[in-house]
Amino acid sequence: MWRWLLGLALILGVIAGIVLGALNPDPVTLELAFVQWTASLGAVVALSAGAGLVFGFAAATVLLAFRRRKHRGQSMQSSEASESPFDA
């Protein structure tokens, strides 16, 4: 089921990219620190949205892993604290 949804999302993303590129053909120039780049407005918007998605998913993955590790450490500490050597 996940493959079907992933394929559908991929197809919708490609269609949205084509529409975005067709509706925004005006050339724009990006002036970064040492680079000057000219591309269509649609391409610039699509690339910036894609970069935002990639960085957002990467940040979410790191934060969720950190949160899971922290939660696992706290649960181990609480289980160790509840065990006493005098309980036997």
PyMOL commands that set and color helices and strands:
alter all, ss='L'
color gray80, all
select helices_A, chain A and resi 2-23+41-82
alter helices_A, ss='H'
color red, helices_A
select strands_A, chain A and resi 27-31+36-40
alter strands_A, ss='S'
color yellow, strands_A
deselect
rebuild
show_as cartoon
